[in-house]
Amino acid sequence: MDVQRTEWSDRRQIHDVVLRYCRGIDRLDFALVRSAYHPDAVDHHTGFDGTLDEYIAWVEPKLRARRGGTMHIAANHLVELLGDTAVSETYGTSVHWGEPADDPRANFTSGVRFVDHMAWRDGRWAIAERWAVREWTRSDAGRLMPKEAAGPSGSRDGDDPLVRLQRRLRGTEGDA
């Protein structure tokens, strides 16, 4: 299927790549994370440099071991389109929480920039190379408070409200 590309649609698709990555990391959906990258992509994170497969193998156990979670908030997003490549810069905040609650390595917030070399290949935009630039970090150890009342809670499994809504609207509610 030929995709009709416009400047607006390219920018929108590139922004969606960034958001898919964030959702995938936060929900432990590594197929979604993988979909944000081209298969031969390279990733540079604090403490990591390597291929997409190596990145997934490195980050997945770290995130699964954390009993709390992560939340990536994407803010400013600027794209420089250069034909079938683009430079994408996204400012954001990454919040991490976990056990033990007083461990600053499990409970911290960072200001980040995703500097991405995006490429249009095989009918889609995806990350060819990423630099996850950590601009600052602060410890949130011992600062997490319980919710003040009952209500929806997030989870990184099939019981998350997002997953339940997706299954309901797709007509797959009984699927696990």
C-alpha positions in Angstrom: 0.0 0.0 0.0 1.4 3.4 -1.0 1.3 5.9 1.8 0.6 9.5 0.8 3.3 11.5 2.5 3.0 15.2 3.4 5.1 17.3 5.7 2.3 17.3 8.2 1.8 13.5 8.1 5.6 12.9 8.3 5.8 15.1 11.4 2.8 13.4 13.0 4.2 9.9 12.3 7.5 10.8 13.8 5.8 12.2 16.9 3.9 8.9 17.1 7.2 7.0 17.0 8.4 8.9 20.1 5.1 8.3 21.9 5.0 4.6 21.0 8.4 4.2 22.5 7.3 5.9 25.8 4.2 3.8 26.1 6.1 0.6 25.3 8.7 1.3 28.0 6.1 2.4 30.6 3.8 -0.6 30.0 6.6 -3.1 29.5 5.4 -3.7 25.9 8.7 -4.5 24.2 7.0 -5.3 20.9 5.8 -1.7 20.9 9.2 -0.4 21.9 10.7 -2.5 19.0 8.2 -1.0 16.6 9.6 2.5 17.2 13.0 1.5 15.8 14.2 0.1 12.5 15.7 -3.4 13.0 19.3 -2.2 12.5 18.9 0.8 14.8 21.5 1.9 17.4 20.7 3.3 20.8 22.7 5.3 23.2 21.4 5.6 26.8 23.1 6.3 30.1 25.1 3.1 30.7 24.4 1.6 27.4 25.5 1.8 23.7 24.4 -0.8 21.2 22.0 -2.3 18.7 18.2 -2.5 19.2 18.4 -6.2 20.2 21.1 -5.4 22.7 19.1 -2.5 24.0 16.0 -4.5 24.6 18.0 -7.3 26.3 19.6 -4.6 28.5 16.5 -2.5 29.4 13.8 -5.2 29.8 15.2 -7.0 32.9 16.0 -3.6 34.5 12.4 -2.5 34.1 10.8 -5.9 35.0 12.9 -6.0 38.2 11.5 -2.6 39.3 8.3 -3.3 41.3 6.9 0.1 40.7 7.1 1.6 37.2 8.1 4.4 34.9 6.3 7.3 33.3 7.8 9.1 30.4 6.2 12.6 29.7 7.0 13.9 26.3 7.0 17.7 26.0 8.6 19.9 23.4 9.0 18.1 20.1 10.8 19.5 17.1 11.4 17.8 13.7 13.7 18.8 11.0 12.6 17.0 7.8 15.4 16.2 5.4 13.7 14.1 2.7 13.6 10.4 3.9 15.5 11.3 7.0 14.8 13.6 9.9 16.3 15.0 13.1 13.8 14.7 15.9 14.4 16.3 19.3 12.0 15.6 22.2 12.3 17.2 25.6 10.7 15.2 28.4 10.7 13.9 32.0 11.2 10.3 33.0 9.9 9.3 36.4 11.0 6.0 38.0 9.7 4.4 41.1 10.3 1.1 42.8 11.4 -0.9 45.8 12.9 -0.2 48.2 11.2 3.1 48.4 14.2 4.8 50.0 16.6 3.7 47.2 17.6 6.7 45.0 18.6 4.3 42.1 15.0 3.0 42.0 13.2 6.3 42.8 14.3 9.2 40.7 13.1 11.8 38.1 15.3 12.8 35.1 15.0 15.6 32.6 15.7 13.9 29.2 16.1 14.8 25.6 15.6 12.1 22.9 17.7 13.1 20.0 16.7 10.8 17.2 17.9 10.2 13.7 14.6 9.1 12.1 14.4 7.4 8.7 11.6 6.6 6.3 12.1 3.0 5.2 9.8 0.2 4.2 6.8 2.6 4.3 7.3 3.9 7.8 9.2 6.3 10.0 11.3 4.8 12.7 14.4 5.5 14.8 17.7 4.7 13.0 19.8 6.0 15.9 18.8 7.5 19.3 20.7 9.4 21.9 18.8 9.5 25.2 20.4 12.5 26.8 20.0 12.8 30.5 20.1 16.5 31.3 19.5 16.3 35.1 18.4 13.8 37.7 17.0 14.2 41.2 16.3 11.6 43.8 12.7 10.9 44.8 13.7 8.3 47.4 11.3 8.1 50.3 8.9 10.7 48.7 6.3 8.4 47.1 2.9 8.7 48.8 0.0 6.3 48.6 -3.2 7.3 46.8 -5.6 9.3 49.0 -8.6 7.1 48.0 -9.6 4.2 46.0 -9.6 4.6 42.2 -8.1 3.4 39.0 -4.5 2.3 39.3 -2.0 1.6 36.6 -0.2 -1.8 36.2 2.3 -3.1 33.7 0.2 -6.2 32.8 -3.1 -7.1 31.3 -5.0 -5.5 34.1 -4.0 -1.9 33.2 -7.0 0.3 32.3 -5.5 1.0 28.9 -5.2 -2.7 28.1 -8.7 -3.4 29.4 -10.2 -0.6 27.2 -8.3 -1.7 24.1 -9.6 -5.3 24.5 -13.1 -4.0 25.1 -13.2 -1.8 22.0 -11.5 -4.4 19.9 -14.0 -7.0 21.0 -11.4 -9.2 22.6 -12.3 -8.7 26.3 -11.9 -12.4 27.2 -8.4 -12.5 25.8 -5.5 -12.4 28.3 
